[in-house]
Amino acid sequence: MKKHRMLIALMAIVLLVAGCGGRDGGGSEEEGGGGATSSDSVSSDFGTLSDVCQSGDAKGAPTQGVTDGEIQVGVFSDVGFTKNSEFVDAAKVFTSWCNELGGINGRQLVANTRDSKLMETRQQMIAACREDFALVGGGSALDGLGVKERLNCALPSFPAQVAQLTAVGADLEVSASPSQTPGYDPYYQFRTWLIKEAYPESAKAVGVINGDSPVTKTIGAQAVESIEAAGGTIVYNDLYPAMGVSDWTPYAQSIKSKGVKGLLYNGDFKQLAKLEAVLTGMDYKLDWIDTNNNAYNEQFIELAGTSADYQNNVLDLGGVAPLNSDEPATKQMVELFEKYAPDAQITLPAIRAFSSWLLFAKAAASCGDELTRTCVLDAAKSETAWTGGGLTAPQNLQAPIPPSPCFNAEKATSKGWEPADFQPDDGVYRCNIEPLKYTQEYGVPMTLADVGKSMSDVK
């Protein structure tokens, strides 16, 4: 039993690695104040957003976690298990910048790290329920274990990413950046481009490989439905041990013997680099390998070695502006990381976290003295074209279903990640392929009604 629990725990973190405003009713994030700052060297504007953080004299303690001088905010992370501090780093950068500008109407942001250490999501959620006003810019692999407690205490969440199906789109949750949407495949547009346009010969021979756990088996089933809906044929569908593989040769031989031309990989990019080394050593080159978007880092390029150029590694950023773009908001975020956390690595989840912080700050500022959970949720959900100042493609937070059709693809080279030729039609994004609604049911998000609550319980 102990080994089984560890297996599930380790695979859960593989899933995590895989990634798998104004209250004026206008829904436009460009509106704001005059951009006044409390520092000569720091601007309160961010991309297209104006006056994100500001000094002021907000008074009162209208709800838990809010006082005259502070706003207590929880940041979930599995950092104690993964040693990956991306959400903690994003919180440090944003709160340092915001508090230097005066905070939110003069209230300083206090980020409380809720380290779920993979298996302690429920315990950390209980702690957050005792102290925090809201959860912002975080995520945990087993996030579904804390949803019941979060809804029981009516705690709003502005996550950087969500993983388990009870958490994806759950009540009192507002996702600021492109992510999973209940009932829809987040990668269908990318896969359609791969199979129908970029590499049509690969459509007749697609492979899928997943870690062996209940969580990723569901992801594998969703991938199969997505590939088949895009016109692909699955010729190889395999699982590998959740704790990793010491010798990937048998898997590589199976991929070659099945004639796989396009491979979907769900798991830790470190393991993928090992598989690719074997494939490259066998002189077997696929048309494409979907690395999953958490391989979007320098580590994978280094680990891939010669495979970075030999194999065709591609990934879907899902509507998040790449770090190599000329988007002013992206450049500004990089500058803020360099100033407040110079040793931190900017990952895709970190970018999503930053957009969540921006959304929370804008919504909270609009509430003034009466900073309540209901107010901040209503303000955030009024955004109909949220981009985080330019960090992402527009998202309609007022009506998030169906999700945005926009995607963007990157490919790996030995020199780093660069844009793939995915035919963008809207800036750095392509938005002309409609999202796929699943025909099968893989799970449903939890609601307030599931725990005997309603919006009247949100204070």
N, C-alpha and C positions, 0 to 999 in steps of 0.2 A: 504493500500500500504506500509506504514511504517513497519508494522508487517511482511509483505511478504518479504521485503528487508532484514530485520533482520534475518528472517528464512534462506534465501539463504546465507547470510553472515556467520551465525553460522555453517551451514552445510559445507560451503566451508572450514572452518578451520578444521572441522572433516575430510575432505578429506586430508588436509595437514597432519594431525596427522596420518592418516591411511597409508600414504605412497604409503599409496598406494605404451722438447726434442731437441734433436739435429736435425738440419736441413740438415742432411747428406743423407737423403733418405733411411737410413737403417731401420728405424722403430723400433729400439731397445732401450729401456729405460735404459739399463744397461751401455750404453756408457756415458762418461763424462770426466771432467777434473781430475786433480790430487787430488781433495779433500782437497785443502788448505782451511784454515779457518782464520777468523780474531779474533778468540778467542781460548785460550788454552783449554777451558772447553767445547766447543761446536763443534760438528762435522758437516761438510757440507754435509756428505753423509746421505742418508735415505734409509734403506733397500738395495735394489739392485741399487738404484740411486746414482750416484756420483756427488759431487760438485753442489748440488741443488742451493745454493745461494753463492755469492762470491763478494769480493771487486773488484774494478776496477775503470776506469776513463772514463766511457761512456760519450760522449759529444753530445750536440744537443737536439733539441726539434722537432723531426720529425713529430709528430702528436699530437692531443689533449690528454692531460693528461700525457704527457711525457716531462720531462725537464732533464737538466744535473744531477739533484740530486734526482728526485722523479718520481714515477709512481703512478698515481691516479687510484684506482680500486674501483668499486662499489660492495657492498655486499647486496643483497636483503634479506629481512626478514620481517615477520609479528610480530616481537617481541613486538611492541607497543600494539598489540591486544592479542597475546597469552601469553606474558611474557616468552616465550621460546627462550632463547638466544643462541641456539646451533650453528647457522651460525655465529653469532657475536663472539662467543667464539672460534670457529675454526679459524676465521680470525685473532683474537688477538694472538692465539698461533702460527699460521704459520708466520705472519708478524713479531712478536717479535723475533722468532727464526731466520728467514731469515735476518732481518735487523741487528741482532747482528753479523751475518756472513758477513755483508757488503752490503746486498741487492741483486739486480740483476745487475751485472757488476758495482756495486758502487751506483746504483740508489736505494734509499729507497722506500719500498712499503708503500703506504698510503691507508688504507682501509676505504672507506666512507660507513657507514651503510645507506642503503636505506630502511627505515622502511615504508613498504607499509600499515601497520596497517590493513590488510585484504582488505580494500576497496579503497586504495590509490595507487594501482599499477601504473596506468597511470601517475599520478602526479610525483611519484618518478622516473619513467622511463624518464620523460622529464627532471628532474633534473640531472639524470645520463648522459643523452645525452649532457648536457651543460658542464660537467666537467670530466667524467671518460674516461679512455683509453679502459677499458673492464669491464665486470661483471664477478666476480669469486666467487665460493663457496657459493652461496645463493639459495634462492627459496622463492616463495610466492604462497599461495593457488590459487589466481586468476591471475596467471602469464599470462594467455592468454590476459588479458586486456592491457598488455604493449608491446606485440610483434610488433604491427604495428609501434609504436613510436620507438622501438629499431631498427627495420629494416630501418625505414626512416632516422635515423641518423647513420646507418651502425655501430652499436655498437656490438662487439663480446661478446658472453656469454659462460662461462664455469660453468654451474650450478651444484649445489649439487643434486638438484632434480627438476623435472618438473611435472606439474600436468594437465593442461588443454590441449586439443588436438591440439589447434592452436600453442601451445608452444612446444609440444613434437616433437623434430627433426626439428624445424624451422631452416631457413637459419642462418648462422653465429653463430651457436650453436655447441659446442663440449662437449659432456658428457663424463667425464673421468671414471666414474664408472658404473657398471651395473644399468640400469634404464629402463624406458619405451622406446620402439622403435616403430616408426610409423608402424601400421598395424600388430603388433605382440603382443601376450599375454605374459607378463613378468612372469607369475606364472604357465604356463602350465606344465612345467617339474615337479615342486613341486606337483601339483595336480595329475599328472599322477602317481607319486610314491605313494601318499596317497591312491588313489582309486584302482589302479591295483595291487600294491605290499604290502604296509604296512597294509591296512585295506580293503581288497577286498569286505567284506560284506557290507561296507558302501556305495559302488557304487550304490546300488539300492535305497538309501534313503539319498540324500544330500539336505541340506537346505541352503538358502542364505538370509541374512538380511542386509538391507542397510538403511542409513538415507534418508529421503524423500526430495530430491532436484534434479534438473535436472542434476547436475554434477554427483552425486553418482548413479542416475538411469542408466546413461550410463555405469558406472563401473559395476553395477549389471548385465546389459545385456551382457557385455563382460565376466563376471564371468560365467554366464549361458552357453554361447557358449563354453568357456574353459572346464567347467565340463563335458558337453555333449560330446565334442570332446575326452575327456579322458576316456569316457565310463561310466560316471555317469548319474543318473536319478534324476532330481530335483523334490522333493515331497513337498517342502515348499519354498516359495519366498515371502518375506514380507518387508515392509517399517516401520520405526519408526520415530516419529517426530524429526526433525533436532535439536531442542533445548534440546533433551534428554527425558527420561522417568522417571516419579516418581515411577511407579510401573510396574516392568517387568513381573509380574505374568501372565497376559494374553498371552504374547509372549512365555513364558516358557511352558505354558499349550498347546499352539498350536504346539510348537516344539515336545512336548511329544506325543500329540494325533496323529501327522503325522508320528510318529516313526522315526524321523530324527536321523541318525547315524553319519553324518558328517556335520558340520556347517561352512559356510563361513561368517565371520563377517566383514563388512566394516563400520568403524566409530571410535569414541573415545574409547580407551581402558578402560577409567574410566567407561563408560556405559556398556561395555562388562563385567567388573568385577561384576557389579550389576546384570546383567542377569545371570551370572554363579552362583552367590550366591543363586538365586531363584531356578535354575536347581538343584544345589547340595542339597538345602533344600528339594526339592521334591524327592531326591534320584534318579534323572535321570542322568545317565552318558552316554555321547556320545562316539563314537569311537575316534573322534577327533574334535577339534575346531580350525579353522584357525583364529588366533587372528589378522592378518595383522602385518606387520613387525615393526610398530612403537610401538608395545607393548614390544619391545625388550629393556626393561629397568627395573630398580629395583622397580619403582613405581607400575607397573602392578603386580609384584610378591607380594608386600605388600597388594595391594588392593584385589587381588584374595583370599588371606587368605587360608582357607582350600581347596578352589577350585583349588589352584595351584597343589595340589597332587591328588585330587579326579578326576577332569576333565583332559583330555589329550590335553593341549594347545600346538599347534605347529605353527611355522611360517617359512617363506622362507626369508633368508637373501639375496637371489638373487645373489650369487657370491661375497659377501663381507666377508672377513675373520672375524670370530667371535672374540669378545674380550677375550674369554677364550682359544684361540688357542696359539700355540707356535710360530706363525709367527713373525720373528724378527721385521718386519716393524710395526706390530700391537703393540708390546711391546715398540718400540721406540716412537710411537705416544703417547701411554699412558704416557711415561716418560716426553714428551714435554708438555702435558697437565698438568701434576703434577707440572712442573716447572713454566709455564707461566700463567696457569689458574687453580690453584689447587682446586677451588670450583666448577668448571664446570663439568657437567655430559656429558660423551661421549656417544652420541646416534648414531644410524645408519646413519641418515643424516649428522651428524658431521664427521663421517668417510668418507662419500662420498665427503663432502666439502673439507676435507684435501687432498684427491686424486686430486680434481680439482685444488687446489692451487699448488700442486706439478707439475701437467701438465702445468699449466700456467707459473710457474717459469722456468721450463726446456725450454719451447718453447721461452719464452721471452729472456732468457739468450743467446740462439743461434742467436738472431737477432743483438746483439752487439749495436753499435751506432744507427743503422737504425731500431729502435724498432717501427715498424708500425703495424697496425691492420692486414694487409694482411700477413705480415711476421709471426706474432704470430699464426694466424690461419693455415697457411700452415705448420708451424713447428709442431703444435699440431696434425694436421691431417695426418702427416707422420708416426705416431706411429701405428704399426700393432700388437703389443702385449703389450699394456699398462696395468700395474698392480698397479700403484702407489707405486712402490718399493716393492710390496708384499701385499698391502692392499686388493686387489681384484683378481678375476680370470682374465686371459688375455682378453683384449678387442681390437678389430681391429678398430681403430678410422679412418683409411683410408677408410674402407668399413664396416660401422657399421650395414648394412643390408645384410643378416639376422643377428640377434644378437647372442651373445655367448649362447651356450646351458647350461652353467654351473649354478648350483644352490647348495645351502646348507641349511639344515634345523636344527632348534633348537627346543627344547621342554622345557616347564616350569616345575620347581619343587619349593617346598617351600624354597629351598636353592638358587634358581636362575635359570638362563637359562643354558642349557647344550646341547651338540650335540645330535640330534636324530639319529636313526639307519637308515639313508637314503642311505647307501651303496656307500660312496664316491669312486671314481675311479681315481681321479687326486688330490692328496694331500687332502685338506679339502673340495674339491668340487666333485660333480658328473656331468659329462659332456656328457653322452651317450644317452640323450633323446632330440630329435630335437625340436626346438621351434615351436610354433603354429602360423601360419599366419591366421588372422581372415578372415572369408568368408564374413562377413558383414562390411560395412564401418561406422565407428563411428565418423569420422572427419579427417581432413587433416591438416598438419602443414603449417604455413604461409611461403611464400617465398619472396625473394627480388622483384621478378616480380610482386607480388601482390600489392606492394606499388610503382611500377614504377621505381625500382632500379635494378642495376646489380653489379657484383663484381668490375666493374670499378669505382663504387662510394665508395668503401672501401679503405680508405687511411691509 
